[in-house]
Amino acid sequence: MTTPAPLPPKPPARADKVSLWRYLRLFRQDILSAQPQRLYRAWMAEFRTPFFRSYMCNQPDLVDLVLKQRPDDFPKSDRISEGLRPLLGNSVFLTNGETWKRQRRIIDPAFEGGRLRDTFPAMWAAGQAAVARLNTAADGKPVEIEAHSSHAAADVIFRTLFSIPIEHAVAAEVFDQFREHQRTQPVLNLGAFVPLPKWVPRFHRKKTRETAAVIRALITQLTQDRMVAIRAGEAPDDLATKIMTTADPETGARFDTEEMVDQVAIFFLAGHETSASALAWALYLLALHPDWQEKVAAEAHVLASPVLPEFSVVSKLRLTRDVFREALRLYPPVPMMVRENRCPEEFRKRDVPVGSQIVLSPWHLHRHERLWDDPDSFDPARFATENGKDCLRHAYMPFSAGQRVCTGAGFAMVEGTLLLAQLVRAYRFDLVDERPPVPVAHLTVRGKDGIWLRLTPRD
């Protein structure tokens, strides 16, 4: 009799009805386990508080309406941005309307077409460096792999953005300060729960403000140095140079230093924090399913040469790509997105007042029991099935969707696939049975006490 494959860990759901204060306490501990089980089957759910109403929408037609058909009528909610302002300022992740559109007109060209080919050498170098760093940990003892995936993802960002490795003094300091910033849980701010006038202080934790100020000062230093190099004609052709020299095609304006600092901050947060989360969970899932791990290791032999391969090698990592894609389905780094409706709406014959919070949850959509076959199972082969193909089109959005889809989505898929193949080709990853990971979500979906694995070198 065949033993069924183990299911990847999933947070426990709360009781269906709890008091507001109980919900706020649960939400502070973990966004995911603060939600009821019924959301994995519901097309829509309404939540009422003394301060606002929120509607979680899982029906694909409603998600499509909000993100693709009428995105300008559903801007990003300022409530969620309250806790991120100290670090991100007015970055493209937080802005709305014409400001956001102007920012995207300047940023998007840096990630178009051939730019992925141009950044590939930096990704490869970061992956090779990650393999080398893990060599000292590959002795069969438990290793907290999220710390290493964070290091690797940060290395990719600095190499592709500023042409410097993570060992560079400023890059290393940004990385260290960001880890401190994470621990302050900056997204959980009073303004996320209570509507406050703009003049009311947001009561950010002192450590949140301090670490954000240090990070922004360091990024300002990098940005100003690059501006000098651009004027002298000595700047490398990387993402920072491309963005800083791109003019808005409608106005001719470029980012000034403060605006560029805002954008670099979100590139680091979105490009490092989310990629680190997805890579760590992908490695854990392969340890949980060693048969799939061996398939990835076999496919990764196309990377056998120690010299930089051609960019086209990525197209040969199809199975590895599907493993990474499945990791993004089961553990989407950004588990929920919040919009706010500007017009009176009617969703599923229910009135939705102006100013309501419209919650779109990749976490619940990706595991929805009425959409996906075996939604809680790890199965990279699902994307070749009719159900998988249909859900990819209508129920899969790890990078959001529509006009606000992550500008670095293609970048992240290449990065994640390549790093996963490089690491699995070099090491075998095994479970640490006594330390199973517990998924929790604050900024991104991470292990509550880390993700622990054992590494041994492959022959």
NULO-971150 format. One line per 5 residues: number of its first residue (from 1); their letters; for each residue x, y, z of C-alpha. Coordinates in pm, 1 decimal. Each point is the difference from the previous one (the first is absolute). Layout:
N
NUM> a> X:Y:Z  ...
END
This chain:
459
1> mttpa> 0.0:0.0:0.0  143.5:338.9:-103.5  53.3:249.7:280.6  -168.7:331.3:-84.3  236.8:291.4:-51.6
6> plppk> 22.3:232.8:302.3  -186.0:328.9:-22.2  206.0:317.5:37.7  -65.0:187.6:326.8  -294.5:237.0:12.7
11> ppara> -95.0:241.7:281.3  -294.0:-101.9:218.8  -317.2:198.5:-64.3  -170.1:197.7:276.5  -352.7:-59.9:125.0
16> dkvsl> -263.7:134.0:-237.6  -118.5:268.2:241.4  227.7:192.9:236.5  -13.7:342.1:162.3  166.4:297.0:-169.3
21> wrylr> 268.7:18.7:266.7  70.6:-372.3:-29.8  29.6:42.9:-375.9  242.6:291.8:36.6  217.8:-204.9:234.5
26> lfrqd> 0.8:-292.8:-243.0  69.4:233.5:-292.9  299.3:145.0:178.7  142.4:-348.4:57.6  -64.4:-126.2:-353.5
31> ilsaq> -223.8:125.4:-280.8  -71.5:-351.9:-130.2  -108.0:-185.2:313.5  -220.7:300.0:87.7  -232.2:-102.4:-286.6
36> pqrly> -286.3:-257.0:20.0  6.3:-333.6:-184.3  -303.4:91.1:-211.2  209.1:239.3:-211.3  152.3:-298.8:-179.9
41> rawma> -344.8:-67.5:-152.4  -176.0:338.6:3.4  -33.6:211.4:-311.7  -32.8:307.4:219.2  -4.1:80.4:370.0
46> efrtp> -99.2:320.2:179.7  161.9:120.3:322.6  -131.3:293.5:202.7  185.0:203.0:261.8  -94.0:326.3:173.9
51> ffrsy> 235.1:183.3:-238.5  -43.6:-156.7:-344.4  -138.3:-287.6:-201.2  215.1:-241.3:-192.1  -90.9:-250.5:-269.3
56> mcnqp> 226.6:-287.9:-92.7  -55.3:-96.0:-362.3  99.4:-346.1:-122.1  -232.3:-23.7:-297.8  221.7:34.5:-310.4
61> dlvdl> -246.3:236.2:-168.6  15.7:240.1:296.3  380.7:-18.4:16.0  9.6:71.5:-372.6  -233.6:298.7:42.5
66> vlkqr> 213.5:157.8:271.3  345.5:-64.3:-146.2  -54.8:-1.3:-376.4  -330.5:149.6:-114.3  -24.5:309.0:224.1
71> pddfp> 324.5:34.5:195.5  -23.9:381.1:25.9  -327.4:-38.9:190.9  174.1:-223.4:254.4  324.1:173.6:106.1
76> ksdri> 231.9:-144.1:261.1  -126.2:49.8:352.1  190.0:258.1:203.8  -64.8:-209.5:310.9  252.3:-265.0:-96.7
81> seglr> 259.1:257.8:-105.3  -3.0:168.2:342.9  256.3:-235.5:150.9  227.7:3.3:-305.7  34.6:377.0:-48.2
86> pllgn> 310.0:49.4:220.0  204.8:-218.4:-232.4  -177.0:23.5:-335.7  -107.8:366.0:-5.8  -191.3:56.5:-324.8
91> svflt> 131.2:-299.9:-187.5  -186.5:-157.0:-289.6  -124.0:-271.7:238.3  -205.5:250.7:201.3  -108.2:273.7:-238.3
96> ngetw> -319.3:23.1:-203.7  -139.9:191.0:-295.7  211.8:225.2:-217.9  300.3:-14.5:235.2  9.8:-378.1:-29.5
101> krqrr> -44.9:6.8:-377.9  288.1:248.2:-37.3  224.0:-219.7:215.9  -81.8:-310.0:-202.7  72.1:181.2:-328.3
106> iidpa> 354.3:60.8:125.8  58.9:-336.2:169.4  -154.6:-247.3:-243.8  255.8:42.7:-283.7  275.5:-129.2:231.9
111> feggr> -172.8:-339.3:15.3  -110.1:-35.8:-360.9  114.3:-250.4:-257.9  374.9:-39.3:-19.4  67.6:142.5:345.2
116> lrdtf> -51.0:-344.7:151.7  277.4:-129.1:-222.2  220.0:286.1:118.3  -58.6:-76.7:369.8  51.7:-375.1:-37.8
121> pamwa> 379.8:7.6:65.1  -58.2:176.3:332.6  -263.2:-257.9:99.2  236.7:-282.1:-92.1  282.6:152.8:204.2
126> agqaa> -229.2:42.4:302.1  -106.2:-364.4:-26.8  360.0:-119.3:-18.7  82.7:211.6:304.5  -294.5:-151.9:189.6
131> varln> 122.8:-351.6:-83.0  345.1:89.6:131.6  -135.5:153.8:322.5  -208.2:-310.1:74.1  302.9:-225.7:-24.8
136> taadg> 90.5:65.8:363.9  -355.3:-93.9:107.8  -25.6:-319.1:-206.1  104.9:-242.0:274.3  -332.5:-166.2:71.7
141> kpvei> -81.5:227.9:292.1  -326.6:200.8:3.1  23.4:327.5:-191.5  -251.5:284.5:9.4  -39.8:36.7:-375.5
146> eahss> -201.3:324.9:-2.2  305.1:192.1:117.5  196.5:-137.3:-294.1  -276.6:60.4:-254.4  -26.2:359.6:126.2
151> haaad> 374.9:43.9:-42.6  -15.3:-137.0:-355.4  -301.0:209.5:-100.9  156.3:317.8:140.1  317.0:-79.2:-192.7
156> vifrt> -201.6:-24.0:-322.7  -161.3:338.6:65.1  326.5:183.1:65.0  182.1:-163.2:-291.5  -278.8:76.2:-248.5
161> lfsip> -93.1:342.0:135.8  337.7:154.6:91.6  257.1:-251.1:-133.2  133.2:-70.9:349.6  -0.8:-331.9:191.5
166> iehav> -158.4:-44.0:341.7  349.9:10.5:152.8  27.9:370.2:-97.4  4.4:205.3:322.7  -312.8:204.0:-78.4
171> aaevf> -193.2:-298.3:-138.2  84.7:-209.6:306.0  -113.3:278.7:232.7  -332.1:39.5:-185.4  -54.3:-375.3:27.8
176> dqfre> 75.5:-3.3:373.1  -219.0:302.0:70.8  -286.5:-145.7:-200.9  0.8:-313.5:213.7  -34.2:223.8:304.8
181> hqrtq> -278.6:193.7:-173.0  -190.3:-323.3:-70.0  -3.7:-91.8:367.1  -195.5:315.5:84.9  -302.0:-125.8:-201.1
186> pvlnl> -44.5:337.3:-173.0  -314.9:-100.8:-193.1  -198.0:-36.1:325.1  -68.2:365.7:71.1  -297.6:160.3:172.5
191> gafvp> -99.8:163.7:-328.0  -68.8:-342.0:-152.1  -293.7:-45.4:235.5  -125.6:349.3:89.0  -71.5:278.5:-255.0
196> lpkwv> 225.4:288.8:103.5  27.2:355.1:-138.6  333.5:66.0:-170.7  108.8:237.3:277.8  -30.0:-267.6:270.8
201> prfhr> 336.4:-163.3:86.5  23.0:-364.5:-110.2  188.6:-112.7:312.0  253.3:-208.2:-189.1  232.6:-184.3:230.2
206> kktre> 322.5:180.9:72.3  204.4:-287.1:-143.2  -209.7:5.9:-318.9  74.6:368.4:-52.1  368.5:-37.5:85.2
211> taavi> 72.0:-295.1:-227.6  -199.3:155.0:-285.7  202.9:321.6:32.7  330.4:-190.5:-7.0  -103.1:-205.3:-304.7
216> ralit> -116.6:306.6:-189.7  322.3:185.7:82.2  206.3:-290.2:-135.6  -210.0:-21.0:-317.0  33.4:377.5:-40.1
221> qltqd> 377.9:-41.1:9.8  -12.1:-266.2:-274.2  -238.6:211.4:-209.4  204.3:317.8:27.0  320.9:-186.5:-86.8
226> rmvai> -171.6:-145.5:-305.1  -123.2:343.9:-105.7  359.5:123.4:5.2  112.4:-300.1:-207.4  -277.3:58.9:-254.5
231> ragea> 101.0:363.7:-45.0  362.8:-107.6:-45.4  -99.3:-263.7:-256.3  143.7:-274.1:220.8  -315.9:-175.3:123.6
236> pddla> -46.9:-373.3:-60.5  -295.2:-104.2:-216.7  -213.3:-147.0:279.1  -356.4:50.5:121.4  79.2:308.4:209.7
241> tkimt> 163.1:177.6:-292.6  -284.5:-96.2:-231.2  -268.2:131.6:237.6  187.5:317.5:93.5  61.7:93.5:-363.9
246> tadpe> -352.6:-79.3:-123.1  -226.1:298.8:-52.4  -376.0:-9.2:28.4  -108.2:-17.3:-366.3  -289.9:237.3:71.8
251> tgarf> 175.5:270.8:205.0  372.1:-55.5:-56.5  60.1:1.2:377.2  231.4:-246.7:175.5  5.0:-122.3:358.8
256> dteem> 173.8:232.8:240.6  213.8:-147.0:279.9  -282.5:-36.3:254.1  -231.4:-163.1:-252.8  274.9:-239.6:-102.2
261> vdqva> 62.4:-90.6:365.1  -371.1:-84.6:32.9  19.6:-229.2:-302.5  323.9:-170.9:105.8  -156.2:-67.0:340.6
266> iffla> -292.6:-185.1:-156.8  226.9:-184.3:-244.5  192.7:-127.6:298.9  -311.6:-86.8:198.9  -196.7:-154.2:-287.7
271> ghets> 294.4:-149.1:-184.3  181.7:-136.3:301.8  -259.2:-83.3:265.0  -245.8:-169.0:-235.7  263.4:-194.6:-196.9
276> asala> 162.6:-118.2:322.6  -334.1:-129.7:128.3  -83.2:-187.0:-321.1  347.7:-155.0:-30.8  3.0:-122.8:360.0
281> walyl> -342.8:-162.5:-34.7  99.1:-157.1:-333.9  303.7:-162.1:164.2  -215.8:-123.1:287.5  -257.5:-147.7:-240.0
286> lalhp> 274.7:-186.1:-185.1  128.2:-138.5:330.3  -356.0:-111.8:76.4  -21.7:-164.4:-343.3  344.7:-152.2:-74.0
291> dwqek> -124.7:-154.0:-325.9  -57.6:347.5:-139.9  330.1:116.3:142.3  185.3:-265.5:-196.6  -181.2:103.4:-317.3
296> vaaea> 112.8:361.2:52.6  357.0:-114.6:70.7  2.4:-203.1:-321.4  -135.1:291.1:-205.8  254.2:236.9:157.4
301> hvlas> 284.1:-188.6:-168.2  -41.0:248.7:-286.0  181.1:237.0:239.9  297.4:-234.8:37.5  254.3:235.1:-157.5
306> pvlpe> 165.2:230.8:257.6  1.3:284.5:-253.7  -292.9:228.0:-63.5  -251.2:-177.9:-227.2  -210.7:167.2:-265.7
311> fsvvs> -324.8:160.5:114.5  -186.9:-261.0:-207.1  89.7:-263.0:262.9  -292.4:129.6:207.5  -242.2:-135.9:-261.2
316> klrlt> 138.6:-349.4:68.0  -97.0:16.6:369.3  -370.6:-63.5:-64.6  -56.8:-245.3:283.7  188.3:222.9:244.1
321> rdvfr> -214.0:293.1:-110.9  -316.5:-198.8:73.5  133.8:-92.8:345.8  63.6:367.8:73.0  -341.2:89.2:-142.1
326> ealrl> -163.9:-256.5:229.4  189.5:141.1:298.9  -142.4:343.6:-88.7  -347.1:-154.0:-14.8  19.9:-168.0:339.5
331> yppvp> 194.1:278.1:171.9  -62.3:327.8:-187.9  246.3:246.6:157.8  -261.8:276.9:15.7  -305.1:-190.2:127.1
336> mmvre> -256.4:281.8:-15.3  -53.1:325.6:-187.4  -243.5:272.8:99.9  -181.2:242.1:-228.9  -262.6:264.9:78.7
341> nrcpe> -305.4:67.4:-215.7  -60.3:356.6:-115.1  -353.0:-66.9:-127.7  -302.9:-174.0:149.5  15.8:-362.6:-108.2
346> efrkr> -210.8:-311.8:5.7  189.8:-327.3:38.8  -200.9:-322.7:-14.6  -324.8:191.7:64.5  148.1:167.6:306.6
351> dvpvg> 49.6:376.7:31.2  361.7:107.2:49.1  15.1:357.7:135.2  257.4:249.7:-125.0  324.6:-26.8:197.2
356> sqivl> -34.5:-369.4:78.0  316.2:-209.1:16.2  11.0:-252.0:-286.2  228.3:-286.5:100.8  149.6:-218.3:-272.4
361> spwhl> 179.1:-299.5:144.4  245.8:-196.6:-212.2  32.7:-231.2:301.4  -366.0:-102.7:-7.1  -42.2:24.5:-377.5
366> hrher> 298.1:-232.0:-58.2  -145.2:-257.9:241.5  -367.0:45.3:-84.6  -182.1:-332.3:25.4  -249.1:84.9:-276.4
371> lwddp> 267.8:99.6:-249.8  309.5:-218.9:33.3  31.2:-378.1:-4.1  163.6:-115.1:328.0  73.2:362.3:95.4
376> dsfdp> 210.8:-76.8:308.6  225.7:-253.1:-175.6  341.7:69.8:-148.9  -21.9:-101.0:-365.9  207.4:192.4:-255.8
381> arfat> -145.4:-223.8:-273.4  -342.8:160.5:55.0  86.5:282.7:-239.4  -9.5:-243.0:-292.2  -361.3:-101.0:80.9
386> engkd> -312.1:174.4:-125.7  -90.0:102.2:355.0  348.6:137.5:59.5  5.3:194.4:-326.2  -342.1:148.8:70.1
391> clrha> 94.4:97.9:355.7  323.8:158.9:-120.6  -213.6:235.6:-207.4  -270.1:74.2:255.8  112.9:-94.0:351.0
396> ympfs> 375.7:59.3:20.8  147.9:338.8:86.3  318.1:-16.6:209.9  108.1:326.1:-167.5  -346.1:162.1:-1.3
401> agqrv> -165.7:53.2:-340.1  -121.2:265.3:-240.0  168.1:339.0:-32.7  154.0:-30.9:348.6  162.4:-336.5:-63.3
406> ctgag> 350.9:0.7:147.0  233.9:157.5:-252.2  268.0:-250.0:104.0  -214.6:-314.3:-39.5  204.2:-136.1:-290.9
411> famve> 321.8:90.8:181.3  -116.8:-189.8:312.3  -93.9:-313.7:-195.3  340.2:-17.3:-169.1  180.6:73.1:327.7
416> gtlll> -195.3:-257.2:201.8  31.3:-272.9:-261.2  373.7:56.7:-48.6  91.6:19.2:370.9  -209.8:-307.4:79.6
421> aqlvr> 173.7:-201.0:-272.6  347.4:117.9:106.8  -57.6:-88.4:365.9  -162.3:-339.9:-60.5  269.6:-93.9:-247.8
426> ayrfd> 263.5:62.6:270.6  -175.7:-134.8:312.3  -261.7:-246.9:114.8  -254.9:155.1:235.1  -164.4:-215.9:269.0
431> lvder> -267.9:67.2:260.3  72.8:67.7:364.2  -290.6:-201.6:141.3  20.4:149.4:346.3  -30.5:356.4:-137.3
436> ppvpv> -288.3:11.4:-250.7  -69.8:350.1:-135.7  -317.1:185.9:94.2  -106.1:252.7:-266.5  -78.7:348.3:129.2
441> ahltv> -51.1:326.4:-183.0  108.2:348.3:99.9  177.5:174.8:-286.7  24.2:-329.1:-190.7  -71.8:-368.4:62.3
446> rgkdg> 287.5:-139.8:204.4  61.5:-278.9:249.7  -102.2:102.1:352.3  331.2:-129.5:139.4  177.5:-22.7:-334.3
451> iwlrl> 22.5:-282.5:-253.7  252.4:-260.5:109.3  164.7:-248.4:-238.2  305.8:-223.6:-11.6  244.0:39.7:-286.9
456> tprd> 246.9:-248.7:-139.6  216.8:55.5:-309.2  -86.8:-192.9:-314.0  272.9:-191.6:-175.8
END
